[in-house]
Amino acid sequence: MLDIHGSGYYMHTDVGYLRMIFCFGITGLAFFIVNHIIIIKYSHKILNDSNTYRLVILLFIYILILNIKGLVDSLFWIIALPLFYYEMFQKKLR
């Protein structure tokens, strides 16, 4: 079959989770998700703020939903890291 679109996707898929499974397997996908959960768990211990923790949980769920279409892991860090630094800086000022 001739590829007229020139997509170049591995295994001809653009679906986020399937692409991750083809790339590094189910074990790698599990590590990817567990890595986020561990970061959320320890950030809750550091920040001790229930509102921030809820926001980070909602961002994590949002990222999981967006990953159905494609890999958007950087969105989690773009939103979450400034929030963590802000919260830690605010705790130092109090």
Secondary structure, DSSP 8 states (H G I E B T S, - for coil): ---SS----GGG---HHHHHHHHHHHHHHHHHHHHHHHHHHHHHHHH--HHHHHHHHHHHHHHHHHTTTS--HHHHHHHHHHHHHHHHHHHHH-
